[in-house]
Amino acid sequence: MYLTREEEKIYDGERGEALQKAIRAIVKVGEALGADRLIPIQHAHVSGISYYNIGEAGYKFIKYLYTSSVKTVVYSTLNPLGMDLDKWEELGINKDFASKQTELVNMLLGMGFEKSFTCTPYLLRQPKFREHLAWSESSAVGMANTYYGAYTNREAGPLALFSSLIGKTYNGGLHLIKNRKPTVKVLLKEIEKDFVINEGVASAVGYIIGEKIGDGIPLIPLRLKPTFDVVKAYTAAAGAAGSIALSYLENVSPEYSLYANENLEKIEIDIKEIKDILVDALPTLNENDAYFIGCPHASVEEIINLYNNIHDCKKLKTNVVVSTSRMVYEAIEKMGIKEKLLNLGVVIIRDTCPIVSPAFQKRFEKVITSSGKALFYLPKQQSQPTILLKNINLRDILCRE
Ligand code: F3S
């Protein structure tokens, strides 16, 4: 791989051992993918900072970088932690865990990362069309490539971290137009009208596509424009059930028209397949269950929708859990919605989510959600029975008259 003089100096260790390790890892992955050089990135987003997920090995890795005094050189954000930094005690997190997680956070902030702790970094800084990123949160990668038309591979957490320190990534994979061609056309036909407005249906479609085409690149013709939250739910589910990092959705993806007329293999997803994983009959919930939104972290609109459904409930029938970013939390606080939801008993957590926090291991009898990514991970990572719901009549399932 071609390296500039400065990159060579880093590679040879003239800028210290930590940066040498960082650039060598990026070059090695790049060479394996046939990359010819390194390219600058505008934003690094790093996942794998929940102490619950990375444990002592991850802690030691970050401590090594921190004590080496290396710093981020581009705008760099962090994924959710294993706890809400303010409410960890309330959630039942033990002191040892909290102290390790807090130390991790302080080290990362000391290295120059933003205090973001969210899987929706695109709401903090909107990726630009065709700009290069090094992101490692699969749902965010899907949004960056699919919704914004930015270019990023689905990096491993440590590699995105290395890119934040070097400000570069390798010129390979999805950074090259030749690797961004769609591989299959997905026809939704009769489910399209529900897909474009309903996160539960979008999640089910993403889940099925992920399972069917693995790491392919689907192209999905649509007559109608899906909502932002539908695209968010779809890309998260497709990235969890498969490894889909890029989709082309008509009326959404900036480069859809480049490929609209490609002659591709076709698959169709029908109502029967959707019904196999999506419950549309209203489930009965009690105080041992939970309704959950916020995987990926809930947007202002999703929280307003929840609020509109339950604001006049006298009492909730079940636990309602919302995970979101600090930015959205502040926005709903200003709107006066946060206080009203808290008064109703809704649990709103920031900095974390029920999938990456030890506070949510087998916490409920069942969880109902419209998130296909939560459907994929909650049973596996938290032994938590989970049902995917078509998001309708929330008031009927959540309110006790
Ligand atoms: Fe985000 Fe947690 Fe889901 S990190 S995408 S809310 S698994």
Residues whose N, C-alpha, C, O or C-beta is under 5 A from the ligand:
A	BS01	F3S	P80 C119 S139 G294 C295 P296 H297 C353 I355 K373
